[in-house]
Each structure stands twice: as C-alpha cells, then as structure tokens.
Amino acid sequence: MSYMDTAPLNSENQLLAALRDFDHWVLWRLVDDRKVPYQPNGSKASSTNPATWSSYADASAALAGGKYGGIGFVLTANDPFTCIDLDATDDAVILQRQTKTFNELFPIAYAELSPSGRGAHLWVRGAVETRKGDKIEVYSDARYMTVTGQAFPGRNLPLPEAQAQLNDLIAALDRTKPKNTSVATGQDFPELRTDDEVLGLVLADAVAHNGLSFTTITTTSTARSAQHSHVDLCPDSPFALRPASQSGRCTVGSMHYPPASSRNTALSTKDPAPP
C-alpha cells in the first residue's frame, strides 16, 4: 500500500481551524503497515497518555523534518469532536453504505482523504461510544486519527454539530453488526445474503480449496424447494458461519475428503494458529 505525502495543513483548512488550539497532536510512522504514533522527540506516543501529545506547531515542525509519515489528532472526552473512518473497500454492499454515510447522513461534514488516498475521514461535532462496523468506524475518545488536510472537493467545511446524525449512524451500525459469529454458541446473526448467495459463496470457497469433492446441497425454503450441485465446505471456511436460520435451508450433504496424501498441501500442512 502506498501513502501520499502529508504536509502541514494550510491556514484555510477548516479542520485545522477547529483542532489547532488543542494540544492533542501526535506524529505517525509506518511500522509493519501500522501507523504507530510518535512524539516530536522520537519517543512513541499513546492515545491515552496526554503527556505524550504535542501542540500543532511542534508536531508540524517535526513533520517537516521528513522522519514521519504524517500527523494525527487524539480524540478525547474533553473535546467536542468525532471522526468517522471509512476504510477502503471493493465490496459493493459496504461501499453503498459508505456512500450513504458520506452523501446522505453527513453531507455537510468536513471530509478528507485518508493517508492511503483510498479511504475517507469525516469530522463533526458530537460524542458517541466507539463503534466498529464493516469498514465504517466511529471514534470520539481514546483514539488518534490521522490528519492529511486533503479535503474532498466541496467538503472543506466547518465542523458541524451532528449529534442526531451520529446517533442515527450508531443505530444503523448496531443493526448491521453480527450478534455473534461463534458457531459454538449457537447464537444467530443477521441474514446479510440470500440463500442463493450463500450457496454461491459455498461453491466459490470450496473450489478455492483443492481436494474437496462434489456433493449435493439441498435448499429448502417456504418460498421454494430445489436442489443445487455444489461442493463441500472446507471445515475451516469462513462461509461455514451462516446464520442459524439459513442453516436449516442450506443444508450441506455429507463431507467427502480424499486421503490426506492427495489433498492440497496447503490444507494438510497448516501451522497451528497462534494462541
């Protein structure tokens, strides 16, 4: 992943106008594809330790030295700001939710590109508890957010009061978040795909795992009853995590595995997962 150059914000940037008087600034450096926060003196910073934060002037001066990838702002309960992080995605459903968030729910929020140039950060005034959805995350406290100053066209706007919209976003994220993704608990989670889509994913997943034999998956539903020839699920497949309500309709037939010696090497020689 490449990151665009980040320079200190110019005086006309509305985000800078809102944030610059708070001594909540840090720098960041890319370490193992993580943006690790630092202080101007080269020591690491922490989003929960105010003693490691700096003024905007000190952070931007250190950035100009060329040793850091960019600057960031630490959100706390003592400031009035919230940042909505829209991560880069190629998933059409998630992208649709992000577009609605950007254009419909927060049309007058300040919005800028993330350092990768593929994501977006929306800044508003208001406070909510942290939420992490599918490529949509919301932070008001105990989190530092990168700041690029690269506002989207027409979105270099003063940070608006948006408590009602934030509440609506949190409610929407809570509706789409799986209740539980653990098969062992037996708890259900929302049906985000149709039965046919689930079956299609099963097929694609099994094809991707060499060495799994074909079987018949029987689909029964109040709307229809049909048979589809598909391949078995790999036992560690993420698509095994179907909602329980769909499991009764999308029933996989018997598992058929070839001898271990003939299976795909990647399947038979996996290292155990770390603890």
C-alpha positions, 0 to 999 in steps of 0.5 A: 500500500502506498501513502501520499505525502502529508504536509502541514495543513494550510491556514484555510483548512477548516479542520485545522481551524477547529483542532489547532488550539488543542494540544492533542497532536501526535506524529505517525510512522509506518511500522509493519503497515501500522501507523504507530504514533510518535512524539516530536522527540522520537519517543512513541506516543499513546492515545491515552497518555496526554503527556505524550501529545504535542501542540500543532506547531511542534508536531508540524515542525517535526513533520517537516523534518521528513522522519514521519509519515504524517500527523494525527489528532487524539480524540478525547472526552474533553473535546467536542469532536468525532471522526468517522473512518471509512476504510477502503473497500471493493465490496459493493454492499459496504461501499453503498453504505459508505456512500450513504454515510458520506452523501446522505447522513453527513453531507455537510461534514468536513471530509478528507482523504485518508493517508492511503488516498483510498479511504475517507475521514469525516469530522463533526461535532458530537460524542458517541461510544466507539463503534466498529462496523464493516469498514465504517468506524466511529471514534470520539475518545481514546483514539488518534486519527490521522490528519492529511488536510486533503479535503474532498472537493466541496467538503472543506467545511466547518465542523458541524454539530451532528449529534442526531446524525451520529446517533442515527449512524450508531443505530444503523451500525448496531443493526448491521453488526453480527450478534455473534459469529461463534458457531459454538454458541449457537447464537444467530446473526443477521441474514446479510445474503440470500440463500442463493448467495450463500450457496454461491459463496459455498461453491466459490470457497470450496473450489478455492480449496483443492481436494474437496469433492462434489456433493449435493446441497439441498435448499429448502425454503417456504418460498421454494424447494430445489436442489443445487450441485455444489461442493463441500465446505472446507471445515475451516471456511469462513462461509461455514458461519451462516446464520442459524436460520439459513442453516436449516435451508442450506443444508450441506450433504455429507463431507467427502475428503480424499486421503490426506496424501492427495489433498492440497498441501496447503490444507494438510500442512497448516501451522497451528494458529497462534494462541 
